[in-house]
Protein backbone atom coordinates (compact mmCIF):
# COMPACT_ATOMS: atom_id res chain seq x y z
CA UNK A 1 0.00 0.00 0.00
CA UNK A 2 1.43 3.39 -1.01
CA UNK A 3 1.53 6.44 1.22
CA UNK A 4 -1.52 8.02 -0.43
CA UNK A 5 -3.59 4.89 0.11
CA UNK A 6 -2.46 4.71 3.73
CA UNK A 7 -3.10 8.39 4.51
CA UNK A 8 -6.60 8.47 3.04
CA UNK A 9 -7.75 4.95 3.88
CA UNK A 10 -10.59 6.02 6.17
CA UNK A 11 -11.40 9.23 4.32
CA UNK A 12 -11.98 7.13 1.20
CA UNK A 13 -13.99 4.46 3.01
CA UNK A 14 -16.16 7.05 4.78
CA UNK A 15 -16.38 9.61 1.98
CA UNK A 16 -20.18 9.75 1.68
CA UNK A 17 -20.68 10.06 5.46
CA UNK A 18 -17.93 12.66 5.81
CA UNK A 19 -18.97 14.78 2.83
CA UNK A 20 -22.62 14.84 3.91
CA UNK A 21 -21.85 15.71 7.51
CA UNK A 22 -19.36 18.43 6.53
CA UNK A 23 -21.74 20.03 4.03
CA UNK A 24 -24.70 19.98 6.43
CA UNK A 25 -22.57 21.22 9.32
CA UNK A 26 -21.18 24.17 7.40
CA UNK A 27 -24.63 25.27 6.24
CA UNK A 28 -26.06 24.97 9.75
CA UNK A 29 -23.18 26.20 11.89
CA UNK A 30 -21.17 28.68 9.83
CA UNK A 31 -23.80 30.52 7.79
CA UNK A 32 -26.92 32.55 8.44
CA UNK A 33 -29.17 35.31 7.12
CA UNK A 34 -28.45 39.02 7.49
CA UNK A 35 -31.54 41.25 7.32
CA UNK A 36 -30.97 44.80 6.07
CA UNK A 37 -33.22 47.82 6.43
CA UNK A 38 -31.98 50.78 4.40
CA UNK A 39 -33.21 54.31 5.13
CA UNK A 40 -32.34 57.87 4.28
CA UNK A 41 -31.33 60.43 6.89
CA UNK A 42 -34.96 61.36 7.48
CA UNK A 43 -35.83 57.74 8.27
CA UNK A 44 -37.66 57.03 5.04
CA UNK A 45 -37.06 53.59 3.46
CA UNK A 46 -34.94 53.49 0.32
CA UNK A 47 -36.30 51.11 -2.29
CA UNK A 48 -34.47 49.71 -5.30
CA UNK A 49 -31.01 50.12 -3.76
CA UNK A 50 -28.51 47.63 -5.15
CA UNK A 51 -26.18 46.16 -2.53
CA UNK A 52 -23.06 44.05 -2.86
CA UNK A 53 -22.05 42.19 0.31
CA UNK A 54 -18.45 40.89 0.53
CA UNK A 55 -17.02 38.92 3.45
CA UNK A 56 -13.84 40.65 4.58
CA UNK A 57 -12.95 38.63 7.69
CA UNK A 58 -14.36 35.38 9.07
CA UNK A 59 -15.83 35.37 12.56
CA UNK A 60 -14.47 31.82 12.84
CA UNK A 61 -10.88 32.02 14.08
CA UNK A 62 -8.10 30.39 12.08
CA UNK A 63 -4.43 31.01 12.64
CA UNK A 64 -0.99 29.73 13.65
CA UNK A 65 1.66 30.42 16.23
CA UNK A 66 3.59 33.66 15.73
CA UNK A 67 6.82 32.31 17.18
CA UNK A 68 9.01 33.32 14.23
CA UNK A 69 8.00 36.99 14.07
CA UNK A 70 11.26 38.83 13.25
CA UNK A 71 13.15 35.65 14.21
CA UNK A 72 14.26 34.63 10.72
CA UNK A 73 17.83 35.17 9.54
CA UNK A 74 17.24 37.91 6.92
CA UNK A 75 15.04 40.97 6.58
CA UNK A 76 13.64 39.57 3.35
CA UNK A 77 12.50 36.39 5.11
CA UNK A 78 11.03 38.32 8.02
CA UNK A 79 9.09 40.61 5.70
CA UNK A 80 7.81 37.62 3.74
CA UNK A 81 6.76 35.85 6.93
CA UNK A 82 4.73 38.85 8.07
CA UNK A 83 3.10 39.26 4.69
CA UNK A 84 2.17 35.60 4.25
CA UNK A 85 0.92 35.25 7.84
CA UNK A 86 -1.60 38.07 7.59
CA UNK A 87 -2.59 36.92 4.10
CA UNK A 88 -4.38 33.80 5.40
CA UNK A 89 -4.81 34.06 9.19
CA UNK A 90 -7.01 36.11 11.52
CA UNK A 91 -5.61 34.69 14.80
CA UNK A 92 -2.09 34.32 16.22
CA UNK A 93 -0.86 32.34 19.22
CA UNK A 94 1.71 34.37 21.15
CA UNK A 95 4.45 32.74 23.29
CA UNK A 96 4.13 33.36 27.03
CA UNK A 97 6.34 30.48 28.19
CA UNK A 98 7.42 31.51 31.68
CA UNK A 99 10.97 30.18 31.35
CA UNK A 100 11.64 32.32 28.27
CA UNK A 101 9.52 35.33 29.17
CA UNK A 102 11.21 35.77 32.55
CA UNK A 103 14.56 33.96 32.37
CA UNK A 104 15.88 36.24 35.11
CA UNK A 105 13.61 36.75 38.09
CA UNK A 106 11.97 40.15 38.17
CA UNK A 107 13.09 41.06 34.63
CA UNK A 108 10.34 39.91 32.25
CA UNK A 109 10.90 40.29 28.51
CA UNK A 110 7.89 42.42 27.61
CA UNK A 111 9.30 45.33 25.61
CA UNK A 112 10.52 45.31 22.01
CA UNK A 113 14.11 46.06 23.05
CA UNK A 114 14.29 43.07 25.42
CA UNK A 115 17.04 40.44 24.95
CA UNK A 116 16.10 37.98 22.23
CA UNK A 117 15.23 34.33 22.79
CA UNK A 118 14.86 32.08 19.73
CA UNK A 119 11.23 31.31 18.79
CA UNK A 120 10.02 33.58 21.59
CA UNK A 121 9.32 37.08 20.19
CA UNK A 122 8.28 39.43 22.98
CA UNK A 123 4.59 40.22 23.62
CA UNK A 124 4.82 43.92 22.75
CA UNK A 125 6.27 43.14 19.32
CA UNK A 126 3.65 40.46 18.63
CA UNK A 127 0.78 42.66 19.76
CA UNK A 128 1.95 45.54 17.60
CA UNK A 129 1.91 43.27 14.55
CA UNK A 130 -1.50 41.78 15.42
CA UNK A 131 -3.15 45.13 16.08
CA UNK A 132 -1.76 46.70 12.92
CA UNK A 133 -3.15 43.83 10.81
CA UNK A 134 -6.49 43.05 12.45
CA UNK A 135 -5.29 39.71 13.82
CA UNK A 136 -6.72 38.40 17.09
CA UNK A 137 -3.96 37.51 19.58
CA UNK A 138 -4.14 34.52 21.92
CA UNK A 139 -1.74 33.74 24.81
CA UNK A 140 0.03 30.39 25.34
CA UNK A 141 0.32 29.74 28.30
CA UNK A 142 -0.02 30.88 31.94
CA UNK A 143 0.92 27.65 33.73
CA UNK A 144 3.00 25.10 31.86
CA UNK A 145 5.19 23.69 34.59
CA UNK A 146 7.83 21.95 32.43
CA UNK A 147 8.61 25.44 31.08
CA UNK A 148 9.04 27.07 34.48
CA UNK A 149 12.22 29.12 35.05
CA UNK A 150 15.11 27.45 36.83
CA UNK A 151 14.87 30.04 39.59
CA UNK A 152 11.42 28.77 40.65
CA UNK A 153 12.02 26.36 43.55
CA UNK A 154 10.36 22.96 43.53
CA UNK A 155 8.14 23.91 46.45
CA UNK A 156 4.35 23.94 46.19
CA UNK A 157 3.63 27.02 48.31
CA UNK A 158 6.39 29.09 46.72
CA UNK A 159 5.38 28.00 43.24
CA UNK A 160 1.82 29.11 43.93
CA UNK A 161 3.02 32.46 45.23
CA UNK A 162 5.17 33.07 42.17
CA UNK A 163 2.46 31.91 39.75
CA UNK A 164 -0.01 34.24 41.47
CA UNK A 165 2.41 37.11 40.92
CA UNK A 166 2.88 36.10 37.26
CA UNK A 167 -0.86 35.88 36.60
CA UNK A 168 -1.44 39.27 38.22
CA UNK A 169 1.32 41.00 36.26
CA UNK A 170 0.23 39.56 32.92
CA UNK A 171 -3.41 40.45 33.53
CA UNK A 172 -2.49 44.03 34.43
CA UNK A 173 -0.32 44.49 31.38
CA UNK A 174 -2.12 42.46 28.69
CA UNK A 175 -5.56 41.45 29.95
CA UNK A 176 -7.29 44.21 27.97
CA UNK A 177 -5.36 43.50 24.76
CA UNK A 178 -5.47 39.69 24.68
CA UNK A 179 -8.88 38.09 25.19
CA UNK A 180 -7.97 34.39 25.05
CA UNK A 181 -5.55 32.84 27.57
CA UNK A 182 -4.52 29.23 27.81
CA UNK A 183 -4.41 28.77 31.57
CA UNK A 184 -2.77 25.36 31.85
CA UNK A 185 -1.21 23.03 29.31
CA UNK A 186 -0.60 19.29 28.95
CA UNK A 187 -1.41 18.09 32.45
CA UNK A 188 -2.17 14.63 31.04
CA UNK A 189 1.47 14.37 30.01
CA UNK A 190 2.66 14.35 33.63
CA UNK A 191 5.89 12.47 34.39
CA UNK A 192 5.50 11.18 37.90
CA UNK A 193 9.18 11.10 38.84
CA UNK A 194 10.36 14.11 36.85
CA UNK A 195 7.82 16.92 36.94
CA UNK A 196 7.65 19.53 39.66
CA UNK A 197 5.67 18.86 42.80
CA UNK A 198 2.97 21.41 42.09
CA UNK A 199 2.20 19.87 38.70
CA UNK A 200 1.41 16.61 40.52
CA UNK A 201 -1.07 18.24 42.90
CA UNK A 202 -4.63 16.87 42.48
CA UNK A 203 -6.09 20.39 42.25
CA UNK A 204 -3.51 21.93 39.90
CA UNK A 205 -6.15 22.54 37.22
CA UNK A 206 -8.74 23.94 39.63
CA UNK A 207 -6.21 26.17 41.39
CA UNK A 208 -4.83 27.54 38.12
CA UNK A 209 -8.25 28.46 36.73
CA UNK A 210 -9.55 29.89 39.99
CA UNK A 211 -6.45 32.06 40.26
CA UNK A 212 -6.67 33.11 36.60
CA UNK A 213 -10.33 34.03 37.08
CA UNK A 214 -9.32 36.32 39.92
CA UNK A 215 -7.26 38.51 37.58
CA UNK A 216 -8.55 37.82 34.05
CA UNK A 217 -12.16 38.64 34.86
CA UNK A 218 -13.36 39.36 31.31
CA UNK A 219 -11.15 36.96 29.39
CA UNK A 220 -11.63 33.57 27.77
CA UNK A 221 -9.89 30.97 29.95
CA UNK A 222 -8.75 27.89 28.01
CA UNK A 223 -7.52 24.48 29.04
CA UNK A 224 -5.15 22.81 26.55
CA UNK A 225 -4.01 19.23 26.10
CA UNK A 226 -1.71 17.15 23.94
CA UNK A 227 -2.84 15.11 20.94
CA UNK A 228 -2.57 11.72 22.63
CA UNK A 229 -5.07 12.51 25.39
CA UNK A 230 -7.27 14.59 23.10
CA UNK A 231 -7.71 12.18 20.19
CA UNK A 232 -5.72 8.95 20.39
CA UNK A 233 -6.80 7.70 23.82
CA UNK A 234 -10.48 8.38 23.21
CA UNK A 235 -12.89 6.28 25.27
CA UNK A 236 -16.06 8.38 24.95
CA UNK A 237 -17.15 9.72 28.37
CA UNK A 238 -14.45 7.59 30.04
CA UNK A 239 -11.65 9.47 28.29
CA UNK A 240 -9.16 10.80 30.83
CA UNK A 241 -9.12 14.35 29.47
CA UNK A 242 -12.92 14.43 29.34
CA UNK A 243 -13.15 13.20 32.93
CA UNK A 244 -10.59 15.78 34.06
CA UNK A 245 -12.63 18.64 32.59
CA UNK A 246 -15.92 17.19 33.80
CA UNK A 247 -14.57 16.93 37.36
CA UNK A 248 -13.26 20.48 37.23
CA UNK A 249 -16.59 21.83 35.98
CA UNK A 250 -18.45 19.94 38.71
CA UNK A 251 -16.14 21.76 41.14
CA UNK A 252 -17.26 25.07 39.56
CA UNK A 253 -13.89 25.66 37.93
CA UNK A 254 -14.21 28.55 35.44
CA UNK A 255 -13.06 26.74 32.28
CA UNK A 256 -14.47 28.62 29.31
CA UNK A 257 -12.97 26.70 26.39
CA UNK A 258 -11.46 23.29 25.63
CA UNK A 259 -8.18 23.16 23.69
CA UNK A 260 -7.17 20.01 21.80
CA UNK A 261 -3.80 19.71 20.07
CA UNK A 262 -3.47 17.76 16.83
CA UNK A 263 0.20 16.98 16.15
CA UNK A 264 0.66 13.92 13.90
CA UNK A 265 4.07 13.24 15.45
CA UNK A 266 4.72 9.77 14.06
CA UNK A 267 7.78 8.83 11.98
CA UNK A 268 7.12 8.08 8.35
CA UNK A 269 7.47 4.33 8.81
CA UNK A 270 4.67 4.44 11.44
CA UNK A 271 2.24 6.60 9.46
CA UNK A 272 -0.20 3.70 9.28
CA UNK A 273 -0.38 3.71 13.10
CA UNK A 274 -0.92 7.46 13.10
CA UNK A 275 -3.77 7.18 10.61
CA UNK A 276 -5.38 4.39 12.65
CA UNK A 277 -5.37 6.62 15.72
CA UNK A 278 -5.93 10.09 14.24
CA UNK A 279 -7.11 9.81 10.63
CA UNK A 280 -10.56 8.27 10.94
CA UNK A 281 -13.38 10.79 10.21
CA UNK A 282 -16.01 8.89 12.20
CA UNK A 283 -13.71 8.91 15.22
CA UNK A 284 -12.90 12.60 14.77
CA UNK A 285 -16.58 13.48 14.75
CA UNK A 286 -17.18 11.18 17.74
CA UNK A 287 -14.49 12.98 19.74
CA UNK A 288 -15.95 16.40 18.94
CA UNK A 289 -19.50 15.23 19.65
CA UNK A 290 -18.44 13.84 23.04
CA UNK A 291 -16.53 16.91 24.19
CA UNK A 292 -19.34 19.17 22.97
CA UNK A 293 -21.48 17.61 25.73
CA UNK A 294 -19.40 19.61 28.22
CA UNK A 295 -21.11 22.74 26.79
CA UNK A 296 -17.87 24.55 26.10
CA UNK A 297 -16.48 25.68 22.73
CA UNK A 298 -13.53 23.73 21.35
CA UNK A 299 -10.31 25.03 19.82
CA UNK A 300 -8.00 22.84 17.75
CA UNK A 301 -5.00 24.55 19.24
CA UNK A 302 -1.78 23.15 17.74
CA UNK A 303 -1.74 21.35 14.41
CA UNK A 304 1.13 19.61 12.64
CA UNK A 305 0.36 17.62 9.51
CA UNK A 306 3.56 16.01 8.19
CA UNK A 307 4.78 16.04 4.62
CA UNK A 308 8.00 14.20 5.59
CA UNK A 309 9.90 15.60 2.59
CA UNK A 310 9.94 18.21 -0.19
CA UNK A 311 8.78 15.66 -2.75
CA UNK A 312 5.73 16.74 -4.75
CA UNK A 313 3.56 13.76 -3.78
CA UNK A 314 4.36 14.15 -0.08
CA UNK A 315 3.46 17.84 -0.13
CA UNK A 316 0.23 17.11 -1.99
CA UNK A 317 -0.73 14.48 0.61
CA UNK A 318 -0.08 16.99 3.41
CA UNK A 319 -2.29 19.56 1.65
CA UNK A 320 -5.16 17.13 1.08
CA UNK A 321 -5.05 15.93 4.69
CA UNK A 322 -5.27 19.54 5.83
CA UNK A 323 -8.26 20.14 3.56
CA UNK A 324 -10.08 17.08 4.90
CA UNK A 325 -9.32 17.81 8.55
CA UNK A 326 -10.07 21.54 8.37
CA UNK A 327 -13.41 20.77 6.71
CA UNK A 328 -14.41 18.45 9.56
CA UNK A 329 -13.36 20.94 12.25
CA UNK A 330 -14.89 23.95 10.50
CA UNK A 331 -18.21 22.16 10.09
CA UNK A 332 -18.63 21.16 13.73
CA UNK A 333 -20.85 23.35 15.85
CA UNK A 334 -18.62 23.21 18.94
CA UNK A 335 -15.37 24.26 17.23
CA UNK A 336 -14.56 27.98 17.36
CA UNK A 337 -10.93 28.05 16.17
CA UNK A 338 -8.37 26.07 14.14
CA UNK A 339 -4.73 26.92 14.84
CA UNK A 340 -1.87 25.51 12.81
CA UNK A 341 1.46 25.36 14.63
CA UNK A 342 4.62 26.08 12.64
CA UNK A 343 4.12 28.07 9.45
CA UNK A 344 7.63 27.58 8.02
CA UNK A 345 9.68 24.41 7.59
CA UNK A 346 13.04 24.39 9.35
CA UNK A 347 12.13 26.49 12.40
CA UNK A 348 10.24 24.03 14.58
CA UNK A 349 11.06 23.07 18.16
CA UNK A 350 14.04 21.07 19.37
CA UNK A 351 16.15 21.51 16.22
CA UNK A 352 18.72 23.94 14.78
CA UNK A 353 17.45 26.25 12.06
CA UNK A 354 17.25 24.48 8.74
CA UNK A 355 18.19 21.04 10.08
CA UNK A 356 15.37 18.99 8.60
CA UNK A 357 16.51 15.72 10.15
CA UNK A 358 16.12 16.62 13.82
CA UNK A 359 13.48 17.71 16.30
CA UNK A 360 10.07 18.63 14.95
CA UNK A 361 11.67 19.83 11.71
CA UNK A 362 11.77 16.14 10.74
CA UNK A 363 8.08 16.20 9.86
CA UNK A 364 8.29 18.97 7.25
CA UNK A 365 5.03 20.11 8.84
CA UNK A 366 5.15 23.76 7.78
CA UNK A 367 2.93 25.52 5.27
CA UNK A 368 5.95 27.22 3.70
CA UNK A 369 9.30 25.74 2.71
CA UNK A 370 12.52 26.90 4.34
CA UNK A 371 13.05 29.34 1.45
CA UNK A 372 9.59 30.83 2.19
CA UNK A 373 7.99 29.49 -0.98
CA UNK A 374 4.36 28.41 -0.63
CA UNK A 375 3.61 24.73 -0.25
CA UNK A 376 0.30 23.29 -1.50
CA UNK A 377 -0.78 23.24 2.16
CA UNK A 378 -0.59 27.05 2.38
CA UNK A 379 -2.61 27.41 -0.81
CA UNK A 380 -5.24 24.97 0.45
CA UNK A 381 -5.89 26.97 3.63
CA UNK A 382 -6.00 30.22 1.66
CA UNK A 383 -8.44 28.75 -0.84
CA UNK A 384 -10.72 27.33 1.85
CA UNK A 385 -11.16 30.58 3.76
CA UNK A 386 -10.98 33.03 0.86
CA UNK A 387 -12.77 31.13 -1.91
CA UNK A 388 -14.63 27.99 -0.87
CA UNK A 389 -15.84 29.39 2.47
CA UNK A 390 -16.41 32.90 1.16
CA UNK A 391 -19.47 35.06 0.50
CA UNK A 392 -20.10 37.67 -2.17
CA UNK A 393 -23.79 38.36 -2.64
CA UNK A 394 -25.84 40.92 -4.60
CA UNK A 395 -29.28 42.00 -3.42
CA UNK A 396 -31.77 44.85 -3.82
CA UNK A 397 -34.10 46.55 -1.35
CA UNK A 398 -37.84 46.13 -1.79
CA UNK A 399 -40.54 48.77 -1.49
CA UNK A 400 -39.99 48.98 2.26
CA UNK A 401 -36.23 49.41 1.93
CA UNK A 402 -35.56 45.87 3.12
CA UNK A 403 -33.55 42.93 1.81
CA UNK A 404 -31.42 40.07 3.06
CA UNK A 405 -28.54 37.80 2.12
CA UNK A 406 -27.17 34.47 3.31
CA UNK A 407 -23.49 34.08 4.03
CA UNK A 408 -20.68 33.04 6.32
CA UNK A 409 -20.52 34.87 9.63
CA UNK A 410 -17.95 37.65 9.82
CA UNK A 411 -17.14 41.25 9.03
CA UNK A 412 -18.68 42.44 5.75
CA UNK A 413 -18.13 45.36 3.43
CA UNK A 414 -21.44 46.51 1.97
CA UNK A 415 -21.37 48.60 -1.17
CA UNK A 416 -24.57 50.53 -1.98
CA UNK A 417 -25.50 51.95 -5.36
CA UNK A 418 -27.60 55.02 -4.49
CA UNK A 419 -28.61 57.40 -7.26
CA UNK A 420 -25.53 56.50 -9.26
CA UNK A 421 -23.19 56.96 -6.29
CA UNK A 422 -21.29 54.24 -4.48
CA UNK A 423 -21.41 54.21 -0.67
CA UNK A 424 -19.60 51.71 1.57
CA UNK A 425 -20.47 50.52 5.08
CA UNK A 426 -19.22 47.73 7.36
CA UNK A 427 -21.29 45.33 9.44
CA UNK A 428 -20.38 42.59 11.91
CA UNK A 429 -22.54 39.62 10.96
CA UNK A 430 -22.30 37.25 13.92
CA UNK A 431 -23.58 33.83 14.86
CA UNK A 432 -24.16 35.27 18.34
CA UNK A 433 -26.34 38.23 17.26
CA UNK A 434 -29.82 38.85 15.84
CA UNK A 435 -28.28 40.20 12.60
CA UNK A 436 -30.92 42.80 11.84
CA UNK A 437 -29.15 45.86 10.54
CA UNK A 438 -30.64 49.32 10.05
CA UNK A 439 -28.38 51.37 7.81
CA UNK A 440 -28.74 55.08 7.19
CA UNK A 441 -27.45 56.41 3.85
N, C-alpha and C positions, 0 to 999 in steps of 0.2 A: 504494500500500500504506500503510495507516494505521500509527500507532506500535505498536499492540497486535500487529498482524500481523508487523511487523518484529521486535519484541522477543521474540516466542515462536515465530518461524519454525522453529527447530530443535527446540525443546521439543515443538511440535505434531507435526513430522515423525517424531520419535523417541520418541513418548509410550509406546508399548508396551515398547520396550527400556528406557527410563529407569524407568518405573514398576516393572517386574519387577526390575531390578537394585537399585533403592532398597529395595523391600520385602524382597527376599532378604538384602540387606546389613544392614539394620537387625535382622532376626531373628537373623542369624548373629553380628554384631559388637557389637551394643549390648544384647543381652538374654541371660539365662542362668537357671539354676535355683539357688535357695537351699534348702538342706536344713536343716531345723530339728529339733532333739532337745530336748524340753521335760521337765525333771525338777523334783522338789521338792528342798528343802534337804537331804534325806537321800539324794538320788541316785536316788530311785525315779521311773520314767517316769510322766508325767501324761497319761492318755488322755482323749479327748473335749474337749480344750481348743480353744475357738474363737479364731482369730487373724485380725486384720485387719492387712495389710501395706500401708503407704502410702509411696510414694517422696517423700522430703522434699527431696533435693538430688541432681542428676545427678552421676555420676562424670565424665562427659564435660564438658569445660570449654567454656563459651560466655560471651562477655563483650563489652567495648568498652573504648576508652581512657577514662581517668578525668581527662582534661585540663581539664575545666571544673568540677572539684570546688571549690566556694566561689569560683568565678571569674565567676559571673553577676552582673548589675547590681543585683539586689534579693534580700533575704532570702527572700522568697516563692519566687522562681525557684530559688535555691540549695536550699531545703528540698525543693522539688518534684523537682529533679534527683536529689538523694540518695535520695528515696523511690522514684522510678521506675527508677533504676539497679538498686537491690537487688531490686526487684520481679521482674526478668526475668534478671539475670545472676549467675553464680557466679565470674566471673573479671574482673579489671581490669588493663589495661596502664597502668603508671605511667611518667611522663616522667623520664628520666635523661639528657636531652640535655646534654652537657658544657658547651656554650656558655652555657646558661641555668642550669644547676645550680651552676656556678662562674664567674660572669661576672668576678669579681675573684679573681686568683690567691690561693690559700690561704684563701679565705673562702667555702666551699661553702654553699649554701642547703639545709640539712638540716632545721632546726628550724621549728616552726610560726610563730614570730615573725620569720622571715627576710623580707627585702624581696620584694615580689611581682613576678612576671613573668607576663604574660598567657599563658594556656593551659599553664602550667607550675607547678601546685600542688606544694608541697614534699613530699618522701618521707614525713616524719613525719606530716603531715596525711593523706596518702593511706593510709598503713598503719593509722592509727588508725581510719579509716572502714572499711577492708577487714576488719580484725580484729573490729570491733564487729558486723559484719554477715555474717560467715562467707563472705567473698569472697576468693578466691585472688588474691594480687597477682603481677604479672609485670613485669619491668624492661625498658625500651626506652630506651637501648641503651648498651653499654659503649664501643664504638668506632664512631662515625659521623662520619668525618672532615670532611664539609662543615659539621658543627655543632660544630666545635672552637672554643674561645675564641680571640679575637684575640691574646691574650697568648702563645699557643703558637707558637713560631717554626717556620718551614717548614724544619725540619732533621730528618732521619730519626732520628739518635741521640737528640736531645733530645726528640723526639716520643715515642719509645719509653720514655725515662726517665719522662716525665710521665704517659704512659698506664699504665705499671707502677705508679706512685704512686696514680693514680686507681683502678685495679682493686683494689689492696691496701686502700685506704681504704674503698671501697664494700663489699668482702667483709667487712671487720672490722665495719662498722656494720650491714649489712643482709643478709649472707649467710645468717644463721639465720632471717630473717623473710621472705625472698623466695626461693622455690625456683628459679623460671625466669628466666634472664637471656639476653636477646639480646646476643650477643657482638659481632657486626659486622653492618652493615646496608648494603644497596644497593651492593655492590662492582661489580656489573655495570653500574651507571650512571656509571661513571668518565668524567670529562671530561679528556682527555689534557693539554690545555694550561691547565687551570684548577685542578684539584684539587691538594691538597698532595702533596709528594714521597712521603711514607710510604704514602699510599693507592695509589700507583702501583707500590709494591714487589711483586715476584712472590710473596713469601711473607707478604703482609699478613694473609691469612686464617689461615694456619698459625700465625704468630706470635701473633695475637690470641687464638686458642683455647688455644694452649699456655700463654700467660701467664695467661689466665683460669682454666685448670685448676690452675694453681699455687696460686691463692687461693680459688677457689670449688670446693672439693674434693668437696662433696656436693650440688652444684646441677645443674640441667638447663641445659646450654649450647646455645644456639640460634643458628643462622645465619638471616638474614632477607634477602629479596630483593624487588625491585619487581615489579609485575604483568607488565610487558613480558617480562622474562626468565623469569618463572615460568610464564606461560600463553601469551602471544601468540607468542613465538619458539620454540615447541616443535618439536623435531626428534628426538623419541624419545631414544635414548641418545647422540645427537650434540648435544643441547641444551647451550648454554654453561653454564648454571647447574648442570645435572646433571654435566657434565664437571668443573666447578670443585669440587663436593662430592666426586665420585669420586676426583679427584686428591688432595684433602686427606685423605680417609679412607685411601687407599693410603699416604700419608705418616704414618699413625697420628695424625692430628689428632683431638682428642677432641670431635667434633661429636656432640651427643646428639640433636638435633631439627632438622628442616628447616622453616623459615618461608617462606610464600609469600603475598605480598600479593595483593589482588584489588580494586583500584580501577578502576572503569569510567569513567576520566577521558577521555571523548570528548564534544565538544559535541553538542548535540541533532541538528544537521544531519548529523552523522557517526555516528549511532547504528547505522546499518546496518553500518558498518565494525566498530564495537565488537562487535556481535553475531556477525559473521563470525569474529572473533578470540577472543571470550571467552564466547559464549553457545551453544556447541554441546555438548550433553551427552556425546556419544560422545568428543569431544576432551577434555572435562573428566575423564572417567573414564580416558582414555588417559594423561593427564598424571599423575594420581594413581597409576595402576598402574605407570608407569615409575619415578617417584620412590620408590615403595614398595620397589623392588628394591635400594635402598641400605640397607634394613633399619634405617631410622630413622623414628620417628613424624613426622607432618606436622602443622603448625599453619597454618590459614588466618588470617594475622596481622592484616591491615588490610583491611577491606572497605568500599567505598563503592558503593552501588547508586543511581544517580540517579533522581530523580523529575522534575527540571527545572523544576517549578512547583508551585503549591499547588492546581492543578486536580484535581478528583476522579479523572478517568481516569488522569492521570499518577501520582497517589499509589497508585492501585490496581495499576497496572503495576509500580511499584517493589515493592509488597508481594508480588505474585505471583512476581516474579523472585527475591526473597529466599526465598520458600517453596521454589521449585524448586531453587535453589542450595544452601540449607541442607540440604535432603533428600539431595542427592547427597553433600555433604561428610560429613554425619552418618552416612550408610550405609557409607562406605568404611572398611575395616579399618585403614588406616594413619593416618587423621586422628584427632587427639586433642583438638583445640580449634578453635573458630570464633570469631573476634574482629572484631566490627564496629568501625568507626573512630569517626566523630563521632555522638554520640547526638542532638544538637540542631541543627536548622537555624540558620544565621546565626552560628556560632561556629567555623567551620572555618579552616584555615590560609590565610595570605596574603590576608586580607581584614579590613576593619573589622567590628566587631560589627554584625550586622543588615543589612549590605550584601549583598544576594542576587545582585548582578550581577558580583561580583569574586571572585578567588581560588577556593578550593574551595567557597565558599558557592554558587557558580553552579549546582552540580549538585543542590541541594536534597536532599542525600544523607542527611540525618538521619532518625532514627526518631520524633523529636518536632518539631513546628513551633516557630518562634521564640517563640511565646507559651506553650510547654510543653504544648500539647495533643497528644494521642496521634494519630499518623498510623496508617493501616492497617498499615504496616510494623512498628510497635511491637507491635500486637495480634497480628500473624502470628507473630512470634518468641515472644511470651508463650504463644500457643495451642499452638505446636509443642512447647515444652518442658514446659508445665504441663497439657496436655490430650492432644494426639495422642501424644506420646512420654512417657506417664505411666503409672504402675502403681498400682492399688489392687486388692488381691486378698484374698479370704477363704478360709481353710482350717481344717482341724480335725485334731488329732493322732489317730493310730491307737492300737491297743492297746499299742504300744511307746513311745508318747509322741512319735512322729515324724510329720512332714509336710513338704511342700515347696510352693514357689510359683515361677512364672516371671515375670520382670520386667526392667525396665531396670536397669542397674548404677547404684548410688549409695547414699546414706545413707537408711535406712528407719526409720520409726517403726512398731513392732509393738505392737498393743494386744491383750492377752490377757483373755479372759473366764474367770475362775477362780472357781468356786463363787459366782457372782453378783457378783464384784468385778472391777473393771477395773484391769489392771496394764500399764504401758507400758515398753518397752525400745527401745534403738536398736541397729542393726547397720550395719556398712559392708559392703555387698554389692558386691564388686569383680571386674572382669574378670581381675584379676591374682592372685586368691586361689582357694582350694579351695571356699569358700562353704559350709562345714559348720559350723553354729552350734549349740553346746550352751548352752541358756539355763536358768538356775535361777530358779524362782519361789517 
